Amino acid sequence: MAILVAAILIPAILYPKKWQKVMKKALKEESLVRLSAFVTFIISFLFLSVHWKFNGGWFMIIPIIGWLTLLKGFMLLWFPGSIYKMAKKVYLKSETATTLMAFIGLIVFSIGLPYVALYIY
């Protein structure tokens, strides 16, 4: 998953204007948004199949990400139009916001999650 996230977010850091243009087109298409909901469901079920209870400590990271991803999947499936509006307000607002959000996501998901999976979990 870390490699997949890096493959998506590195172009957002290097070419934020082009990445914004592609994301705007993709998020306007309801069918693409609903299709991405199923990919999100698969990712959430992978997280929740490993650990689904909140036991405390560092182990809480895995179920929190899993349940939030499941919630995101339902939002993508049921409210595809509102996803574009939220993205427009958050990371499609400016090139700086796009680069910053991509950098934070790259650090958290491409470095943080493998660290948790390999050394803590």
N, C-alpha and C positions, 0 to 999 in steps of 0.2 A: 504494500500500500504506500510505503514511503517513496518508492520509485515512481509510482503513478502520480502522486501528489507533486513530486518534484518536476515531472514531465509537464504537468499542467501549469505550475506556478513559476517556473524559471522563465518561460516566454513572457509572462506577465511582468516580471521584473525587468527583462531586457527590452521588450517592446510593448510598453503599456498602452500606447494609443491603438496599435493594431489589435491587441488582446481585448481592449474595451469594445472595439468595433465588432469583433467576432462574438463576444459574449452578449452584446446587445441584440444581434441577429438571432443567436441561439435562444435567448430568454424570451424573445417575442413569440417564438413558435411554441404553441401549447403542446403539440405532440412531442417535441424534443424534451420539454420540461417534464412531461409525464413519463417519457421513456427513461429519463435520468432518475426518476423516482424509484424505478425497479432496481437500478444499479445501487442506489442508496439503500434500499431494503436489503440487498444482498450483503453490502458492507456492514450494515447494522446487525444482521443476523450472524455474521462472522464474529463480530465483537461480542455479542450476547451469548453465543454458543461457548465461548471461552469462559466467561465469567459474567453472570447476570445479577448477582446479589450485591448489595452494598454492605461490605464487611468492615470497612474502615482501613485506614492507612493508605499506602500507595495503590493498593488493589482497587480502590474506588475509581481510579481514573478510567479503567476499562469499561465498567458498566455505565458510567456517566457518558462517555463518548458513544457507547452503543445505544443508550436510550435517547440521547439527543439526535443521533443519526436517524433512528427510527422515527422520531418526531419530524425531522426534516423531510424524510421520505413521504410521510402523510401530507405535509404541507405542499410538497411538490406535486403530489397526486391530486389533492383536492382543491388547491388554490394556485394554479399555475400563473395566473395573471398578477397576483400579489407578489410573487417572487421577483418579477421584473421591477416592480415599483420599489421593493426593498433594496434590490441590488443597485438601482439607480441612485438611491439616497446614500448608500454606504460606500461601495467600492467602484461604482461607475461614475462617481461625481467628478473626479479629477484624476490626472495621471499620478499625482503624488499619493492620493488615497489608494489607488490601485496598486502602486508599487509598495506602499507601506503594508497593506493588507496581505499582499502576496509574500512579502518578506516575513511577516509574522507567521503566516500559515506554513511557509517553508521551514522555519525554525521549529515550530511546534510539531508539525506532522512528519517532516522528513528527518529531523534530528531527535526531537523529544520522544516520539512514540517508539522508534527502534531502541533508544536508550532504556526506556521503561520496560520494553519487551525483553531485552537481552540481559540487563543488569539488575533490575529491580523485581520484575515479575518472575 
